[in-house]
């Protein structure tokens, strides 16, 4: 084979590799079967015109509402702030039916239930808002147990938090997966939405984004996760099919005809 022929063959192979860059994953969760699309540090979870879009390059989240053909997009901090505003408006609306002399007491009770705190409490004057609780102790134990899941050999790791067995995570070292999705960034983005906005009760630093977990996420593609909660072990996610294929960028954008709105209008 001539040098020119070798170079032509190599170019074709490189083009084919580039075209087959993305991943499509079918997974079973307690809520049913779902499809996840991943490519170029972007991920979309959901069927049809619904679901969530995560852009790790920009650090943004997009929520789709197919019923009203609207979407919300922004950073987790913006989402948390708008959620707070929507909760405040809903609370004040509910308080209109309460006698004036009882409103302050009811407002404090409702705020506490929403994790907002009251005077002297977390999130209130003299409270502890902004103070992070101690970080948990996280230990990852490689069990040496292997299982074939969706055609890939996966190894089980146990996650222990403050001495308690919290999860079993099966990881498969799938070539090329981390070239398309940084799992560490993904987990940080997802869990940033759970921290709450201004005025919310301070949370313990999440064990799910601890350095030990960040190291675990680099070991491959998560194929199955079993959670050990109060009700006993429960499979939270199991991959049933994995396909490597090039994906159109339109998958990671709101569908045509959708209107961008704020969080309050998004949830109507």
ZIBEL-V981962 format. One record per residue. N is the residue number from 1. RES is the residue in one small letter. BURIAL is I if it has 24 or more other ideal C-beta (glycine too) atoms within 12 Angstrom, else O. Layout:
# ZIBEL-V981962
n=N res=RES burial=BURIAL
n=N res=RES burial=BURIAL
This chain:
# ZIBEL-V981962
n=1 res=x burial=O
n=2 res=x burial=O
n=3 res=x burial=O
n=4 res=x burial=O
n=5 res=x burial=O
n=6 res=x burial=O
n=7 res=x burial=O
n=8 res=x burial=O
n=9 res=x burial=O
n=10 res=x burial=O
n=11 res=x burial=O
n=12 res=x burial=O
n=13 res=x burial=O
n=14 res=x burial=O
n=15 res=x burial=O
n=16 res=x burial=O
n=17 res=x burial=O
n=18 res=x burial=O
n=19 res=x burial=O
n=20 res=x burial=O
n=21 res=x burial=I
n=22 res=x burial=I
n=23 res=x burial=I
n=24 res=x burial=I
n=25 res=x burial=I
n=26 res=x burial=I
n=27 res=x burial=I
n=28 res=x burial=O
n=29 res=x burial=O
n=30 res=x burial=O
n=31 res=x burial=O
n=32 res=x burial=O
n=33 res=x burial=O
n=34 res=x burial=I
n=35 res=x burial=I
n=36 res=x burial=I
n=37 res=x burial=I
n=38 res=x burial=I
n=39 res=x burial=I
n=40 res=x burial=I
n=41 res=x burial=I
n=42 res=x burial=I
n=43 res=x burial=I
n=44 res=x burial=I
n=45 res=x burial=I
n=46 res=x burial=I
n=47 res=x burial=O
n=48 res=x burial=O
n=49 res=x burial=O
n=50 res=x burial=I
n=51 res=x burial=I
n=52 res=x burial=I
n=53 res=x burial=I
n=54 res=x burial=I
n=55 res=x burial=I
n=56 res=x burial=I
n=57 res=x burial=O
n=58 res=x burial=O
n=59 res=x burial=I
n=60 res=x burial=I
n=61 res=x burial=I
n=62 res=x burial=I
n=63 res=x burial=I
n=64 res=x burial=I
n=65 res=x burial=I
n=66 res=x burial=O
n=67 res=x burial=O
n=68 res=x burial=O
n=69 res=x burial=O
n=70 res=x burial=I
n=71 res=x burial=I
n=72 res=x burial=I
n=73 res=x burial=I
n=74 res=x burial=I
n=75 res=x burial=O
n=76 res=x burial=I
n=77 res=x burial=O
n=78 res=x burial=O
n=79 res=x burial=I
n=80 res=x burial=I
n=81 res=x burial=I
n=82 res=x burial=I
n=83 res=x burial=I
n=84 res=x burial=I
n=85 res=x burial=O
n=86 res=x burial=I
n=87 res=x burial=I
n=88 res=x burial=I
n=89 res=x burial=O
n=90 res=x burial=O
n=91 res=x burial=I
n=92 res=x burial=O
n=93 res=x burial=O
n=94 res=x burial=O
n=95 res=x burial=O
n=96 res=x burial=O
n=97 res=x burial=O
n=98 res=x burial=O
n=99 res=x burial=O
n=100 res=x burial=O
n=101 res=x burial=O
n=102 res=x burial=O
n=103 res=x burial=O
n=104 res=x burial=O
n=105 res=x burial=O
n=106 res=x burial=O
n=107 res=x burial=I
n=108 res=x burial=O
n=109 res=x burial=O
n=110 res=x burial=I
n=111 res=x burial=I
n=112 res=x burial=I
n=113 res=x burial=O
n=114 res=x burial=I
n=115 res=x burial=I
n=116 res=x burial=I
n=117 res=x burial=I
n=118 res=x burial=I
n=119 res=x burial=O
n=120 res=x burial=O
n=121 res=x burial=O
n=122 res=x burial=I
n=123 res=x burial=I
n=124 res=x burial=O
n=125 res=x burial=O
n=126 res=x burial=O
n=127 res=x burial=O
n=128 res=x burial=O
n=129 res=x burial=I
n=130 res=x burial=O
n=131 res=x burial=O
n=132 res=x burial=O
n=133 res=x burial=O
n=134 res=x burial=O
n=135 res=x burial=O
n=136 res=x burial=I
n=137 res=x burial=O
n=138 res=x burial=I
n=139 res=x burial=I
n=140 res=x burial=I
n=141 res=x burial=O
n=142 res=x burial=O
n=143 res=x burial=O
n=144 res=x burial=O
n=145 res=x burial=O
n=146 res=x burial=O
n=147 res=x burial=O
n=148 res=x burial=O
n=149 res=x burial=I
n=150 res=x burial=I
n=151 res=x burial=O
n=152 res=x burial=I
n=153 res=x burial=O
n=154 res=x burial=I
n=155 res=x burial=I
n=156 res=x burial=I
n=157 res=x burial=I
n=158 res=x burial=I
n=159 res=x burial=I
n=160 res=x burial=I
n=161 res=x burial=I
n=162 res=x burial=O
n=163 res=x burial=O
n=164 res=x burial=O
n=165 res=x burial=O
n=166 res=x burial=I
n=167 res=x burial=I
n=168 res=x burial=I
n=169 res=x burial=I
n=170 res=x burial=I
n=171 res=x burial=I
n=172 res=x burial=I
n=173 res=x burial=O
n=174 res=x burial=I
n=175 res=x burial=O
n=176 res=x burial=O
n=177 res=x burial=I
n=178 res=x burial=I
n=179 res=x burial=O
n=180 res=x burial=I
n=181 res=x burial=I
n=182 res=x burial=I
n=183 res=x burial=I
n=184 res=x burial=I
n=185 res=x burial=I
n=186 res=x burial=I
n=187 res=x burial=I
n=188 res=x burial=I
n=189 res=x burial=I
n=190 res=x burial=I
n=191 res=x burial=I
n=192 res=x burial=I
n=193 res=x burial=I
n=194 res=x burial=O
n=195 res=x burial=I
n=196 res=x burial=I
n=197 res=x burial=I
n=198 res=x burial=O
n=199 res=x burial=I
n=200 res=x burial=I
n=201 res=x burial=I
n=202 res=x burial=O
n=203 res=x burial=I
n=204 res=x burial=O
n=205 res=x burial=O
n=206 res=x burial=I
n=207 res=x burial=I
n=208 res=x burial=I
n=209 res=x burial=I
n=210 res=x burial=I
n=211 res=x burial=O
n=212 res=x burial=I
n=213 res=x burial=I
n=214 res=x burial=O
n=215 res=x burial=O
n=216 res=x burial=I
n=217 res=x burial=I
n=218 res=x burial=I
n=219 res=x burial=I
n=220 res=x burial=I
n=221 res=x burial=I
n=222 res=x burial=I
n=223 res=x burial=I
n=224 res=x burial=I
n=225 res=x burial=I
n=226 res=x burial=I
n=227 res=x burial=I
n=228 res=x burial=O
n=229 res=x burial=O
n=230 res=x burial=O
n=231 res=x burial=O
n=232 res=x burial=O
n=233 res=x burial=O
n=234 res=x burial=O
n=235 res=x burial=I
n=236 res=x burial=I
n=237 res=x burial=I
n=238 res=x burial=I
n=239 res=x burial=I
n=240 res=x burial=I
n=241 res=x burial=O
n=242 res=x burial=I
n=243 res=x burial=O
n=244 res=x burial=I
n=245 res=x burial=O
n=246 res=x burial=O
n=247 res=x burial=I
n=248 res=x burial=O
n=249 res=x burial=O
n=250 res=x burial=O
n=251 res=x burial=I
n=252 res=x burial=I
n=253 res=x burial=O
n=254 res=x burial=I
n=255 res=x burial=O
n=256 res=x burial=O
n=257 res=x burial=O
n=258 res=x burial=I
n=259 res=x burial=O
n=260 res=x burial=O
n=261 res=x burial=I
n=262 res=x burial=O
n=263 res=x burial=I
n=264 res=x burial=O
n=265 res=x burial=O
n=266 res=x burial=I
n=267 res=x burial=O
n=268 res=x burial=O
